[in-house]
């Protein structure tokens, strides 16, 4: 089991050791939590290329020392030329998951780094961009060892450029093989020199545009030039003893808060009891069922997410949870999608951040001039004309990224999260509820987790057998499985009112925690 570390003034968590090292280095240089996060995000784009990269998106939550909380949305819009009709005419019933048709949205992550650094400069950040990108450039140039997580993701992907970047003579590299990403290093060096906007309207954008044109891709230089990250008002849910915060817009943030609200109304008192797990499972089902209809790009929605949290919706959903009987799962869920990181600095800023290229290796499409692997977030669109998630020009797809913050009434601040994917709200609720019921951070993260798989309940080994028997009596079809990253990489840090930070990271991942 992992261990909770205690730091005097600052800390970072990340799913890869190289990223945590980058974050600690920036904090030691006097950098802010936001600056440390940009450095970690850049390093992780090299060290964890199967789950994170410049071709993906990012969602931020930032809590200031005086209590204000901000959300930075760095998700890309669908191309101006994107439409569901051509794909339906080609015979597609659902969105493709790999290849050019899955890469219809502009990568937004780098625009989020820019917005975050603009904010950092306005709030005391002083480190140059070259310092923040130094580790990522060095790792890309000198080579990064293939991580255990990357080694486990070996499903072949037929997409332009994939084999050239990730395979060796058509074969997967051996364990711990060193992979160099020279073109990506060139891009990072150019951004360090010219600024991050170069990715969207400078020399890097020109190279990306040329690649897209050569591939007859729908994304254009105009699409890239219009990309901007946005400052959003986060969603908030006040419950007994604490307030939870989540990003809004088209993320899963609303579903995550609905899940917590449904769960909280059942007033569970004992951690990892049958009642505790049953309610979390049933609340997860109900939140997941609501998600696709409610977590929609606000520009295309007929409701406001914040209004739903103030409506009787959660009360009705909680009343519908049968404490004696399990409902069926609305759909299979997947946890392997993206990364979560957290950071806090000596001044009291706390950051929760998620970054993703979609499912492992995203679309599989690697742009030949830049080595940028494009995300497959467009796969979250629908081709059904009646669906709220219908693919449309300049629309954001459902973002499974949803970092989380919780502020306790006694002043403690918790930043927590997991891999994104369908199962992220459930994974985060399991962690947050355990911490609220008194569990240590590392215990809460390490404890067995559940997710849906093919209509049944996959549950990690290690729970009390009497609890399992009771869950089975209530109709849960349980498959006990070994602990694995399939249940997500999680991390958390908890800052107390004296500035001390407790931090822990998931042993299911390849990372850890570091601090000052």
N, C-alpha and C positions, 0 to 999 in steps of 0.2 A: 504494500500500500504506500502511496505517496505521503509526504510529510508537509505540514504547514510550516513555512518559513516566516520569521518575523524580522522586519527591517525598521531601522530607526526613522527614515525620512522619505525614501523613494523606492519604487519597485516596478518590475515589469514581468509579464507572463507571455509566453508564446509557445507554439507547438513544435519549434525546432530550436536547438541550442544556439545556432549561429544568430538567429533573430534576437534571442534574449541577450546575447553578448553585445549585439549592436545597440540595443536599448540601454543597457547598463552603461556602455561607453558614453553615450550621449548625455545621460543623466550625470555621470561623473564629470563631464566637461561643462556642467552648468546648464545643460539644455532643459527645456520644459518637457512635460509628459507628451504634449502634442508633437514636439520635435522628435522625441524618442520613438513615438509611434510611426512617424514617417520613415525613420531609419529602419525600424523593424519590418515595416511593410515592404520596403525596397529589398532588404536582405532576403525576406521570405519568398519574394518573387523569383529568386534564384535558387534558394535552398529547397523550396517546396513547389517546384514548377507544375506539378500535377494538380495542385489545389489552389494556387494563387499566382497572380502575375499582372504585368502591365496591361494585358489584354482583358482584364476583368473589371469588376465594379467594387465599390467600397461604401460602407455605411458607418458613420461615427456617432457616438454620444460623448459629450464633454460636460463635466460638472465643474463649475468654477468654485474657488474657495468660499465665496459668499453665498453660494447655493443655486445660482442660475444654471439651468441645464439647456444645452443646445444640441441639435442634431444636424449633421452635415450629410446630405444625400448626394452620393457620387455614383449614380447609376445612369447608364446611357439610354437614350431614346432609340426607338426603331428607325431605320433609314427612311428618308423621305419617300423612297420608291417602294417601301415594304407594303405588301398586301396579302391577304389570305387567298384571294381568288386564283392567282397563278399556281400556288401550291396544290390547291384542290383540283385544278385542271390536270396537274401532273399525277393525280391519283393518291395524293397524301390525305389521310384521314386525320392524323395528328401531326404535330410539328416534328420534323426530323431532330434527332439529338446530336448528330455529328455531321460534319461536312459544311459546305458553304451556306446551305439553307438554315443552319442553326446559328449563324453568326450575323444576324440582322440588326444587332444593336451596337452602338458606339461604346467602346470601353470607357468607363467613367472613373476608374480608380485614380488615375494620375491627376484628373481634375480635382478630385477630393484631396489629394496631397497638397495641391496648390491652395485650395480654399483653407485647409487646415493651417498651412504655413502663413498665409495672410493673417489669419486669426492669431497665430502664435506671435507674429511680429507686433501685433497690436496689443498683446498682453505680456510682453517681456521677453519673448524669444529673440535670440541674437545670433545663433549659429548659422554659418553659410550653408547653402544647399550642398556644396561639395563635401562638407563634413558628414552630412546626413546620408549621402549616397556612397561614401567611400567604401564601406564594407561590402555593399552589394556589387560595386564595380570590381573590386578585388576578387570576390568569390566567383563572379561570372568569368573573369579573365583567367584566374589561376585554376579554377575548377572546383566543383562541389561534389561531395560524395553522394551517391544515390542513397536516399534515406530508407529505413525499413518500410515506412508508409508508402513511399513511391514504389518500392520493390513489390509491394503487395498488389499494386494496381497495374495489371498486365493484360487487360483486355485489349485486343488489337483494334485500332481505329483506322479506317480507310479515309484519309483526308489529306489535302495538299500539304506537303512539308513535314508531316508527322514523323515518318520513318527516318528522315534525314537528321532531325534534331534529337530524337529519343531512342533510336535503335542503333545497334552496331552490326553492320553487314546483315541487316534484316532480323537480328536477334535482340532480345532484351538484354541490357547490360548486366554483368554479374553483380552480386551483392557488394556494396561499398565502392563500386566503380566510380572513378572520377569523370565527371562530365563538364566540359567547358562550353560556355555560351558566349562566344566571341562577339557575335552580332548584337546580342543583348547588352553586353558590356559597352559596345560602341554607342548604343542608344542611351544608356545611363550616363555615359561620359558627356554626350551631347546635351542631355538635359541638365547635368550639373553645370555645364558651361553657359548654355543659352537660356535656361529656365524651363520649368515644367510645361508652360504653355506651348513650347516647341513641339510637344507631342500632338497638338491639335491644330496649330496654324503656322508651324515653322518647317525646318528642314526634315525633322522626323516625320511630320505629317505629310510632307511631300513624298517621302519614300513609301509610307504606308498607302497613300493615295495611288501611287504608281503600281504597287502590288495589287491593290483592290481592282484597279482598272484592268491589269493583265489577267487577273483571275475572273473577270467579268462579274465581280461582286457588286451587290446592290449598295453597299456603303461607299460613300464618295467623300472627297475632301471637304465639300460643303457640309456634310453631316458631321464630320470631325470638328470643323471650325465653329459649329454652333453648340458644341458640348460645353456645359458649365455645371459645376456642382452648386448645390443650393443649400442655404441655411433654412432649416425647417423647425417648427415648433414640435417638440417631442410629445408623444402621447403619455398621459399620466393616469395612474390608478391608485387611489388612496384606500388602503385596507388597514386592519388593526395593527398598530405599531409601526407601520412603515408605508412608504410610497414607492411604487414601481414605475419605471420609465422605459419607453420603447420608441424606436423610430416610427414615423408615420408613413405617409405616401403609399407606395405599392409594396412595401415590405410586409413580412409576417408579424410586424410589431403588434398590430391590432389583435391578431389571433393569439399571440403570446399573452397579452393582457386579459383577453376574454377567458383564456384557460385558467389564469391565476384567479380571476374574479369568480369563476364557477367553482373552482376548488375551495376558495376561502370561505364561501357561504356554507360549506359543510362543517366548518369548525373542527377540523381534525386536531387531535391532541397528541397522538403517539406516532413517532417517526417509524417508517417502514412497517407499520402494522398493515393488516389486510385492508382496513378502511382507508388508510393513507394511500396505498397503491391503487386500490380500486377507484377512488375518486379521481386521482391523477389520470388514470387510464381513461375513465369515462369522460372526464373534462377534455382530455386530448382529442378524443373522437369527435366531440361536439364542436370544439374550436376548429378542428381540421375540416369538418363538414361545412362550416361557415366561411372558411378562409377564401376560397376562390371567388365567391360572390362579393365579399366585403373588402378584401385587400387588393384594391384596384388603383391604378394611376388616378390621382384626384382630378386630373383634367378630363377624364373619361368616366368619372363616377357620378352617381346621382345622390350621394350621401357624404357626410363628413365623418371621418373615423372617430374624432373626439366626441361627436354627438352620440354615437353608438355606446360609448362607455358610460354616458350619463343617462342612457335609456333603460327601460326595464328588461332589456335583452338578456343580461347575465342572470338576473333573477329567474327568468323563465327557463333558461338553459340549465341552471343549477337545480331547479325543481324537477326538471325532466330526467335528472340522473337518478336511476334506480339503485339504491344501496344494496339491494339483494340480487340484482341480475345484471349481467354484462350485456351491452348492446353490441351489434356487429360493427366492424370497422368500416368506415365509409370508403376507404381506398388504401392500398399498400403505401407505406412511407419509406423514405430513404434518408439516411443520415449523412452520407459521405458527400459533402459539398461545401467547400470553402474552409476558412480558418477564423479563429477568434484570438484576439490579443487584448491585453489590458496594461495600463500604465498609470502611475501616480508619482508626482514630483514633490520636492520639499516645500513648495509654495502652496500645495493643497489641491492642485488640479488633478482630476481623475478622468481617465479616458477608457472607453470600451469601444473596440473597433472590430468589424468583420470585413473580410475581403475574399473574393471568390472569382473563379473563372467558370463556375458551374460544377457539373459533375466531373470526376477525375479526368484531367486533360481537356476539359471544356469541349469545344467543337472539334478539336484535333487539328484545326487549320493553323499552320505556322506561316507567317508572312516571310517570304524568302529574303527580302532586303534587310529586315530588322530583327528577325528571329522572334517576333512577338506572337505568342499563342493566343488566339482569339477565344473568347468565352462562348458558351452555348446557352446563355440566359434566354435567348429567343425561343428555346424549346419550352419555356413556361407559358408561352402564348397558346391560344386555342385557334383552331380553324373553323370552329362551330360559330356561325353567325349570331346565335342567340347567347353566346357565352360573354360574360363581362370581361374575360381575358382574351377576347378576339384580337388577333394580330391586326394592327392598324399603324399607319405612318405616324412617326413622331410620338409614339406611345411607349411608356415604360412597361416592361413585363413584370409579372409577379417576382419580387425579390425575396429569396429565401434567407437573405442576410437579415439578422435582427439582433444586434448586440443589446445588452441589458444593463441597467443601473437600478439600484435600490437604495433609498435613503431611509434609514431607521429614525424613529422619532427621537432617539437618544443622541443623534448626530453622526452615527457611523455611516460610511458610504461604501456600498458593495458594487464592484464592477464584475460582471460574470457573463459567461456565454459558452457556446459550444460550436462545433461545426454547424453550418447552416443546414440545408436539406429540409425535407418535410418534417422530420422529427425534431428539429431544433426547439420549437416551443415546448415540447414535452420534456426534452432533456434539460432545458433550463428550468422548467417548473420543478422537476425532481430535485435539482441542486438547490434552488432558492427555498423550496419548502423545507428541505432538510436543515439548511442553515437557520431558517426562521424558527425551527423546532429545537434548536440548540446544538446541532452537529458542528464539529470542527470543519473548516474549509476542505481539508484534504479528505476527511472521511466522507463528506457530502459528495465530493467529486468522484471518489473511488468506488463508492457503494454501487451495488448492482443497478443497472438501468434497464428500461424496457423500450421496445418500439414494435410497431406492427410490421408483419412480414407475411404476404400472401394470405391475408385474412385471419391470421392467428397472432398470438402474442409471443414474441421472442423476449425472453427474460434471462439476464445474465445469472450465472451460478452464484450462490453465496447467501441467499435469503433463508430465513428460518423455514424449515419444511412445513411447520404448521400454518404459516402464512400462505405458502403455495397451495396447500390443501384447501384452505378457505377460499382462495381466489378461484380455484378449480370448481368448488361448489357453487360459486356465483356465476359460472358459465364461461369463464375465461379459458380459451384453448391455449395452453401454455407449452412452449418449447424452451426447455432450459438449455442455454448455450454458454460457451466459454466467453470470458470477457475479451472484447476486441474493439478495434477502432470503428467497426461498423456502428457502434453506439455513439460515436462522436468523440472528438478531442475537446475537452472542456478546460477552462481556466477561470480563476477568480482571485481578486484581491479585495481586502476589507481594510479601509482606513478608519482609525478611531479618532476621537476628538483631540488626542494629544499628538497626532501626526504619525503614530506608529502604523505600520502596514503589515498585515498578515497576508500571505500569498501562497497559492498552491496551483499545481498544474496536473493534468490528467496523465497517469501512467499508460493510458491507451495510446498516447501520442509520443512524439520524439523530442519534446521540449522540456521546459522547466521554468523556474523563476530565478531572478537575480535582482539585486537591489543595493541600496546604500544604507 
